[in-house]
Amino acid sequence: MKKLLVALACVSSLSFAAEYDPVRGEMLSLSCFSCHGTNGKSVAVTPYIAGMGKTTLYQILLEYKNGKRTGTMMPQHTKGFSDEELMQVAHYFSTIKR
């Protein structure tokens, strides 16, 4: 029974373990605005990321960072962020209405 509780505690801590800080999330996301538009509402060919699910966006950002997804600027850009910072960015964009 103890092993089950420990396993559940570990699994539940994996999903966005860090506390979301709206101010930090917004500040970190400012570097995204030049390509993805203000608040992620792109009007160009770059993806519209406002309102995207935080888990989906976080996984995409990690894939760029870890070289599992290719792109022109994103792989290099994401390497400048910690995983926790990428989570803050993903959470921030998930709060914006499409």
ZAMARGU-4260 file (C-alpha; in steps of 0.2 Angstrom, whole numbers, plus 5000, padded with zeros to 4 digits):
<rodrens>
0) 5000/5000/5000 | 5014/5012/5004 | 5022/5009/4987 | 5006/5013/4979 | 5004/5029/4988
5) 5022/5034/4984 | 5020/5030/4966 | 5004/5041/4965 | 5013/5055/4974 | 5027/5054/4961
10) 5015/5054/4946 | 5004/5068/4952 | 5020/5079/4955 | 5025/5077/4937 | 5011/5087/4930
15) 5017/5105/4932 | 5026/5103/4948 | 5030/5121/4949 | 5018/5134/4955 | 5011/5145/4941
20) 5016/5164/4943 | 5006/5174/4931 | 5018/5189/4931 | 5033/5178/4928 | 5024/5168/4914
25) 5020/5185/4905 | 5037/5191/4907 | 5045/5175/4900 | 5033/5175/4886 | 5038/5193/4880
30) 5051/5185/4869 | 5038/5175/4859 | 5028/5190/4854 | 5040/5196/4840 | 5036/5180/4830
35) 5019/5174/4837 | 5011/5191/4839 | 5006/5200/4854 | 4999/5187/4867 | 5002/5173/4854
40) 4989/5180/4842 | 4999/5178/4826 | 4993/5186/4810 | 5008/5179/4800 | 5013/5162/4796
45) 5019/5158/4813 | 5007/5147/4823 | 4994/5155/4834 | 4997/5150/4851 | 4985/5160/4862
50) 4973/5148/4871 | 4983/5132/4867 | 4982/5119/4880 | 4996/5121/4892 | 5001/5103/4892
55) 5001/5102/4873 | 5011/5118/4871 | 5023/5113/4885 | 5026/5096/4876 | 5029/5105/4860
60) 5042/5117/4868 | 5051/5102/4876 | 5052/5093/4859 | 5060/5108/4852 | 5072/5110/4866
65) 5077/5092/4866 | 5079/5091/4847 | 5064/5080/4844 | 5055/5093/4833 | 5064/5103/4820
70) 5061/5122/4816 | 5070/5137/4810 | 5071/5147/4827 | 5062/5137/4840 | 5075/5124/4844
75) 5088/5137/4848 | 5076/5148/4856 | 5069/5135/4868 | 5087/5130/4874 | 5088/5147/4882
80) 5074/5142/4895 | 5074/5130/4909 | 5060/5117/4908 | 5051/5126/4922 | 5052/5142/4913
85) 5044/5134/4897 | 5030/5128/4909 | 5027/5145/4914 | 5026/5151/4896 | 5015/5137/4891
90) 5003/5141/4906 | 5003/5159/4902 | 4998/5156/4884 | 4984/5144/4889 | 4976/5158/4899
95) 4973/5169/4884 | 4957/5168/4875 | 4958/5163/4857
</rodrens>
